[in-house]
Amino acid sequence: MKLLKAGPSPFVRKVLVTLHETDQLADVELVDVTASPLEPDPTLTAANPVGKIPALVRAEGPTLYDSRVICRYLDARAEAGLYPENRLWDTLTLEATADGIMDAAVLIIYEERFRPQDKVHMPWIEGQWAKVSRALDALNTRWMSHLQGRMDMGHIAIGCALSYLDFRHDVRSWRTGRDALAEWHAGFAARPSMQATQPEG
């Protein structure tokens, strides 16, 4: 298998952490591509027509894309139990919450990086951050009992989302007023899988 990846994408990191946690990293070749929304890599668009990362190229079937699809596949392949049946809907909802945080956080970067400076729309940026803030509040008040339980894909996704906020949006100080979530993240970020996948640049 080949995993097409680019830069410090939190969605790629979610897959990489899953590979570490399920002991499948040696089964995958990591391939760096360019994932610019303006000029995506032809290698990437050949694998994923919408030109987004990550994409998992398989010999036995079509390329898988969207981190949720890839992680579900890797979990099934390893029989790792990261999507436990007895709390499946909670796990999926928590993963979707994390992906929503990552989507909004990445869109802020895109607005600042790919739009001409005189056309950057600050109200739109603040609207994206408002999504992040609401999700963080929900995690801190409604989801701590789940996060303090046995690790599943929700934990991995939230861990990667919060670490991406540290990486790209540290000035926003997401921990303020969210002590329980901050404490949980400190513990999760110390896992070997998280340490091994820290982004650069």
Backbone hydrogen bonds, N-H to C=O, Kabsch-Sander energy under -0.5 kcal/mol:
donor,donor_aa,acceptor,acceptor_aa,energy
2,K,57,V,-2.1
3,L,29,E,-3.0
4,L,2,K,-0.7
4,L,55,A,-3.2
5,K,3,L,-0.5
5,K,31,V,-2.7
9,S,6,A,-1.5
13,R,9,S,-2.2
14,K,10,P,-1.9
15,V,11,F,-1.4
16,L,12,V,-2.6
17,V,13,R,-3.1
18,T,14,K,-1.8
19,L,15,V,-2.5
20,H,16,L,-2.3
21,E,17,V,-3.0
22,T,18,T,-1.9
23,D,20,H,-1.3
24,Q,19,L,-2.7
25,L,19,L,-0.8
27,D,24,Q,-1.7
28,V,25,L,-1.5
29,E,1,M,-2.9
30,L,28,V,-0.5
31,V,3,L,-2.9
31,V,29,E,-0.6
32,D,30,L,-0.5
33,V,5,K,-2.8
35,A,33,V,-0.5
41,D,34,T,-2.7
44,L,41,D,-0.5
45,T,41,D,-2.4
46,A,42,P,-1.9
47,A,43,T,-1.0
47,A,44,L,-0.5
48,N,44,L,-3.4
51,G,48,N,-2.6
55,A,4,L,-1.3
56,L,64,L,-3.4
57,V,2,K,-3.2
57,V,55,A,-0.7
58,R,56,L,-0.5
58,R,61,G,-0.5
64,L,56,L,-2.7
66,D,54,P,-1.1
69,V,66,D,-0.6
70,I,66,D,-2.3
71,C,67,S,-2.8
72,R,68,R,-1.9
73,Y,69,V,-2.2
74,L,70,I,-2.8
75,D,71,C,-2.4
76,A,72,R,-2.1
77,R,73,Y,-2.8
78,A,74,L,-2.0
79,E,75,D,-1.1
80,A,75,D,-1.8
87,R,84,P,-1.4
88,L,85,E,-1.0
91,T,87,R,-2.5
92,L,88,L,-2.8
93,T,89,W,-2.2
94,L,90,D,-2.5
95,E,91,T,-2.4
96,A,92,L,-2.4
97,T,93,T,-2.2
98,A,94,L,-2.2
99,D,95,E,-2.5
100,G,96,A,-2.1
101,I,97,T,-2.0
102,M,98,A,-2.5
103,D,99,D,-2.8
104,A,100,G,-2.2
105,A,101,I,-2.5
106,V,102,M,-2.6
107,L,103,D,-2.4
108,I,104,A,-1.7
109,I,105,A,-1.4
110,Y,106,V,-2.5
111,E,107,L,-2.5
112,E,108,I,-1.9
113,R,109,I,-2.3
114,F,110,Y,-2.9
115,R,110,Y,-0.6
115,R,111,E,-0.7
119,K,116,P,-2.5
120,V,116,P,-0.6
120,V,117,Q,-1.0
122,M,120,V,-0.9
125,I,121,H,-1.9
126,E,122,M,-2.9
127,G,123,P,-1.9
128,Q,124,W,-1.9
129,W,125,I,-2.3
130,A,126,E,-2.0
131,K,127,G,-1.3
132,V,128,Q,-1.6
133,S,129,W,-2.9
134,R,130,A,-2.4
135,A,131,K,-2.1
136,L,132,V,-2.6
137,D,133,S,-2.3
138,A,134,R,-2.2
139,L,135,A,-2.4
140,N,136,L,-2.4
141,T,137,D,-1.4
142,R,138,A,-3.3
143,W,138,A,-0.8
143,W,139,L,-0.9
147,L,143,W,-2.4
148,Q,144,M,-1.9
149,G,146,H,-1.8
153,M,82,L,-2.8
155,H,152,D,-0.6
156,I,152,D,-1.6
157,A,153,M,-2.6
158,I,154,G,-2.5
159,G,155,H,-2.8
160,C,156,I,-2.2
161,A,157,A,-2.3
162,L,158,I,-2.7
163,S,159,G,-1.9
164,Y,160,C,-1.8
165,L,161,A,-1.7
166,D,162,L,-1.8
167,F,163,S,-2.0
168,R,164,Y,-2.9
169,H,164,Y,-0.5
169,H,165,L,-2.0
170,D,166,D,-0.5
172,R,169,H,-2.0
173,S,170,D,-1.8
176,T,173,S,-1.6
178,R,175,R,-2.8
182,A,178,R,-2.4
183,E,179,D,-2.6
184,W,180,A,-2.2
185,H,181,L,-2.6
186,A,182,A,-2.0
187,G,183,E,-1.5
188,F,184,W,-2.4
189,A,185,H,-3.0
190,A,186,A,-0.5
190,A,187,G,-0.7
191,R,188,F,-1.9
194,M,191,R,-0.7
195,Q,191,R,-2.4
196,A,192,P,-2.3
197,T,194,M,-0.7
198,Q,195,Q,-0.9
